[in-house]
Amino acid sequence: MPLVLNSSSITGLASSGGFSSRQTGEVLQVVQGTYSTETETSSSTYSDTGLTATITPSSSSSKILVMVTMAGVGKGTNDTSCRIRTLRGATTIDTSLDIGYTGSSATNYVGTFTLNILDSPATTSATTYKTQFSSNGNSAKARICSSGSTSYITLMEIAA
């Protein structure tokens, strides 16, 4: 059906899926959080990085594409590495290990660490995603947002 535009309406979209229905793979909404405070830890216990975002899916069948760009990631001292994990609420959905590892006490910042994961939260309730980090070796410093660089978490609701 051809698209017809006149002074009062547009016709021809509904029959091809246009504005009247959601198509599988369609981006329904985008939410972004940022964090830019240099933060370090010497603990092997995970703690919040401060990078977080909340999205409320419009359908329980929707997927959430979680895109994390963590800047200034690395280790500052001793033989360690930075560990980062991504959570939906209290549930870990990804763990990335040994970022910046050198096998020595040399300082090593890898710059930017990225992660993309397609999650299925199966809810229409507000859902918070966040990152946590830890040092692989107790008493050895792991750091994020070195020199105040900015990290991002972007959430995209995808129609399923």
C-alpha positions as YAML, in Angstrom:
chain: A
units: angstrom
residues:
- id: 1
  name: MET
  ca: [0.00, 0.00, 0.00]
- id: 2
  name: PRO
  ca: [1.43, 3.40, -0.88]
- id: 3
  name: LEU
  ca: [2.03, 6.05, 1.75]
- id: 4
  name: VAL
  ca: [-0.49, 8.89, 1.37]
- id: 5
  name: LEU
  ca: [-0.12, 12.24, 3.11]
- id: 6
  name: ASN
  ca: [-2.81, 14.87, 3.15]
- id: 7
  name: SER
  ca: [-3.55, 17.79, 5.44]
- id: 8
  name: SER
  ca: [-5.26, 15.69, 8.13]
- id: 9
  name: SER
  ca: [-3.70, 12.22, 8.15]
- id: 10
  name: ILE
  ca: [-1.11, 9.76, 6.95]
- id: 11
  name: THR
  ca: [-2.37, 6.48, 5.57]
- id: 12
  name: GLY
  ca: [-0.57, 3.38, 4.43]
- id: 13
  name: LEU
  ca: [1.57, 2.83, 7.56]
- id: 14
  name: ALA
  ca: [-0.64, 0.42, 9.52]
- id: 15
  name: SER
  ca: [-0.66, -2.24, 6.82]
- id: 16
  name: SER
  ca: [3.14, -2.40, 6.76]
- id: 17
  name: GLY
  ca: [3.66, -2.31, 10.52]
- id: 18
  name: GLY
  ca: [4.54, 1.41, 10.71]
- id: 19
  name: PHE
  ca: [3.41, 3.24, 13.82]
- id: 20
  name: SER
  ca: [0.55, 0.91, 14.75]
- id: 21
  name: SER
  ca: [2.57, -2.13, 15.87]
- id: 22
  name: ARG
  ca: [5.97, -2.97, 17.25]
- id: 23
  name: GLN
  ca: [8.36, -4.92, 15.12]
- id: 24
  name: THR
  ca: [10.77, -7.51, 16.48]
- id: 25
  name: GLY
  ca: [14.15, -5.85, 16.93]
- id: 26
  name: GLU
  ca: [12.71, -2.34, 17.15]
- id: 27
  name: VAL
  ca: [14.38, -0.05, 19.70]
- id: 28
  name: LEU
  ca: [11.62, 1.07, 22.08]
- id: 29
  name: GLN
  ca: [13.59, 3.26, 24.48]
- id: 30
  name: VAL
  ca: [17.13, 4.21, 25.44]
- id: 31
  name: VAL
  ca: [18.42, 5.14, 28.91]
- id: 32
  name: GLN
  ca: [21.97, 6.17, 29.81]
- id: 33
  name: GLY
  ca: [23.92, 6.63, 33.02]
- id: 34
  name: THR
  ca: [27.37, 8.16, 33.46]
- id: 35
  name: TYR
  ca: [30.06, 8.18, 36.12]
- id: 36
  name: SER
  ca: [33.32, 10.14, 36.13]
- id: 37
  name: THR
  ca: [34.78, 10.04, 39.64]
- id: 38
  name: GLU
  ca: [38.16, 8.32, 39.89]
- id: 39
  name: THR
  ca: [37.59, 5.37, 42.21]
- id: 40
  name: GLU
  ca: [39.95, 2.68, 43.43]
- id: 41
  name: THR
  ca: [39.81, -0.38, 45.60]
- id: 42
  name: SER
  ca: [42.32, -2.73, 47.16]
- id: 43
  name: SER
  ca: [39.68, -5.27, 48.15]
- id: 44
  name: SER
  ca: [38.90, -8.55, 46.41]
- id: 45
  name: THR
  ca: [35.26, -8.05, 47.44]
- id: 46
  name: TYR
  ca: [33.13, -6.46, 44.73]
- id: 47
  name: SER
  ca: [31.85, -2.94, 45.39]
- id: 48
  name: ASP
  ca: [29.69, -0.57, 43.36]
- id: 49
  name: THR
  ca: [31.47, 1.60, 40.81]
- id: 50
  name: GLY
  ca: [28.78, 4.28, 40.81]
- id: 51
  name: LEU
  ca: [27.83, 3.52, 37.21]
- id: 52
  name: THR
  ca: [24.11, 2.70, 37.10]
- id: 53
  name: ALA
  ca: [20.95, 3.17, 35.02]
- id: 54
  name: THR
  ca: [17.31, 2.14, 35.43]
- id: 55
  name: ILE
  ca: [14.86, 1.18, 32.70]
- id: 56
  name: THR
  ca: [11.20, 0.16, 32.83]
- id: 57
  name: PRO
  ca: [10.50, -2.30, 30.01]
- id: 58
  name: SER
  ca: [7.16, -1.83, 28.25]
- id: 59
  name: SER
  ca: [6.73, -5.58, 27.75]
- id: 60
  name: SER
  ca: [7.91, -8.63, 29.72]
- id: 61
  name: SER
  ca: [9.10, -10.17, 26.44]
- id: 62
  name: SER
  ca: [11.43, -7.25, 25.66]
- id: 63
  name: LYS
  ca: [15.19, -7.71, 25.65]
- id: 64
  name: ILE
  ca: [17.53, -5.14, 27.17]
- id: 65
  name: LEU
  ca: [20.78, -4.46, 25.35]
- id: 66
  name: VAL
  ca: [23.25, -3.45, 28.07]
- id: 67
  name: MET
  ca: [26.27, -1.55, 26.76]
- id: 68
  name: VAL
  ca: [29.00, -0.67, 29.26]
- id: 69
  name: THR
  ca: [31.96, 1.56, 28.43]
- id: 70
  name: MET
  ca: [34.18, 1.79, 31.51]
- id: 71
  name: ALA
  ca: [36.99, 4.32, 31.08]
- id: 72
  name: GLY
  ca: [40.33, 4.55, 32.89]
- id: 73
  name: VAL
  ca: [40.38, 0.89, 33.95]
- id: 74
  name: GLY
  ca: [43.51, -0.77, 35.27]
- id: 75
  name: LYS
  ca: [45.77, -1.48, 38.19]
- id: 76
  name: GLY
  ca: [47.95, 0.89, 40.11]
- id: 77
  name: THR
  ca: [50.13, -1.31, 42.30]
- id: 78
  name: ASN
  ca: [51.42, -4.81, 42.92]
- id: 79
  name: ASP
  ca: [50.59, -7.97, 41.02]
- id: 80
  name: THR
  ca: [46.85, -7.66, 40.47]
- id: 81
  name: SER
  ca: [44.18, -6.88, 37.91]
- id: 82
  name: CYS
  ca: [40.81, -5.15, 37.87]
- id: 83
  name: ARG
  ca: [37.66, -7.25, 37.84]
- id: 84
  name: ILE
  ca: [34.36, -5.78, 36.66]
- id: 85
  name: ARG
  ca: [30.94, -7.36, 36.80]
- id: 86
  name: THR
  ca: [27.57, -6.20, 35.50]
- id: 87
  name: LEU
  ca: [24.40, -6.79, 37.46]
- id: 88
  name: ARG
  ca: [20.64, -6.61, 36.92]
- id: 89
  name: GLY
  ca: [19.41, -5.84, 40.42]
- id: 90
  name: ALA
  ca: [21.32, -8.34, 42.57]
- id: 91
  name: THR
  ca: [21.84, -10.84, 39.72]
- id: 92
  name: THR
  ca: [25.23, -10.95, 38.00]
- id: 93
  name: ILE
  ca: [24.78, -11.10, 34.22]
- id: 94
  name: ASP
  ca: [28.47, -10.85, 33.25]
- id: 95
  name: THR
  ca: [31.89, -10.97, 34.92]
- id: 96
  name: SER
  ca: [35.05, -9.71, 33.20]
- id: 97
  name: LEU
  ca: [38.31, -10.77, 34.82]
- id: 98
  name: ASP
  ca: [41.96, -9.74, 34.82]
- id: 99
  name: ILE
  ca: [41.70, -6.32, 33.16]
- id: 100
  name: GLY
  ca: [45.11, -4.65, 33.18]
- id: 101
  name: TYR
  ca: [46.99, -7.77, 34.34]
- id: 102
  name: THR
  ca: [50.76, -7.64, 33.74]
- id: 103
  name: GLY
  ca: [52.15, -10.42, 35.94]
- id: 104
  name: SER
  ca: [54.26, -7.82, 37.76]
- id: 105
  name: SER
  ca: [53.92, -4.79, 40.01]
- id: 106
  name: ALA
  ca: [53.95, -2.45, 36.99]
- id: 107
  name: THR
  ca: [51.12, 0.06, 36.72]
- id: 108
  name: ASN
  ca: [48.87, -0.69, 33.76]
- id: 109
  name: TYR
  ca: [45.76, 1.18, 32.60]
- id: 110
  name: VAL
  ca: [44.08, -0.34, 29.59]
- id: 111
  name: GLY
  ca: [42.10, 2.78, 28.84]
- id: 112
  name: THR
  ca: [38.55, 1.77, 27.99]
- id: 113
  name: PHE
  ca: [36.84, -1.53, 28.67]
- id: 114
  name: THR
  ca: [33.60, -2.29, 26.80]
- id: 115
  name: LEU
  ca: [30.90, -4.88, 27.23]
- id: 116
  name: ASN
  ca: [27.68, -5.59, 25.34]
- id: 117
  name: ILE
  ca: [25.16, -8.13, 26.58]
- id: 118
  name: LEU
  ca: [21.58, -8.86, 25.54]
- id: 119
  name: ASP
  ca: [19.59, -9.50, 28.70]
- id: 120
  name: SER
  ca: [16.08, -10.92, 29.20]
- id: 121
  name: PRO
  ca: [14.73, -9.44, 32.45]
- id: 122
  name: ALA
  ca: [11.16, -10.79, 31.85]
- id: 123
  name: THR
  ca: [9.51, -7.92, 33.71]
- id: 124
  name: THR
  ca: [7.71, -4.63, 33.23]
- id: 125
  name: SER
  ca: [8.98, -3.29, 36.56]
- id: 126
  name: ALA
  ca: [11.73, -0.69, 36.87]
- id: 127
  name: THR
  ca: [15.00, -2.58, 36.50]
- id: 128
  name: THR
  ca: [18.37, -1.24, 37.59]
- id: 129
  name: TYR
  ca: [21.62, -2.26, 35.94]
- id: 130
  name: LYS
  ca: [24.96, -1.41, 37.51]
- id: 131
  name: THR
  ca: [28.63, -2.31, 37.53]
- id: 132
  name: GLN
  ca: [30.87, -3.38, 40.39]
- id: 133
  name: PHE
  ca: [34.62, -3.82, 40.56]
- id: 134
  name: SER
  ca: [37.28, -5.42, 42.73]
- id: 135
  name: SER
  ca: [41.01, -6.03, 42.88]
- id: 136
  name: ASN
  ca: [42.11, -9.53, 41.95]
- id: 137
  name: GLY
  ca: [44.73, -9.37, 44.71]
- id: 138
  name: ASN
  ca: [43.93, -8.04, 48.17]
- id: 139
  name: SER
  ca: [45.91, -4.89, 49.10]
- id: 140
  name: ALA
  ca: [46.73, -4.15, 45.46]
- id: 141
  name: LYS
  ca: [44.97, -1.19, 43.83]
- id: 142
  name: ALA
  ca: [42.51, -1.52, 40.95]
- id: 143
  name: ARG
  ca: [41.05, 1.68, 39.53]
- id: 144
  name: ILE
  ca: [38.24, 2.95, 37.31]
- id: 145
  name: CYS
  ca: [37.66, 6.40, 35.78]
- id: 146
  name: SER
  ca: [41.35, 7.23, 36.10]
- id: 147
  name: SER
  ca: [42.00, 10.99, 35.83]
- id: 148
  name: GLY
  ca: [38.25, 11.64, 35.94]
- id: 149
  name: SER
  ca: [37.48, 9.98, 32.61]
- id: 150
  name: THR
  ca: [33.78, 9.34, 31.97]
- id: 151
  name: SER
  ca: [32.19, 5.89, 31.93]
- id: 152
  name: TYR
  ca: [28.79, 5.07, 30.42]
- id: 153
  name: ILE
  ca: [26.09, 2.46, 30.76]
- id: 154
  name: THR
  ca: [23.48, 2.52, 28.00]
- id: 155
  name: LEU
  ca: [20.29, 0.44, 28.15]
- id: 156
  name: MET
  ca: [18.21, -0.15, 25.02]
- id: 157
  name: GLU
  ca: [14.82, -1.87, 25.19]
- id: 158
  name: ILE
  ca: [14.44, -4.10, 22.13]
- id: 159
  name: ALA
  ca: [11.04, -5.47, 21.06]
- id: 160
  name: ALA
  ca: [10.97, -9.27, 20.97]
...
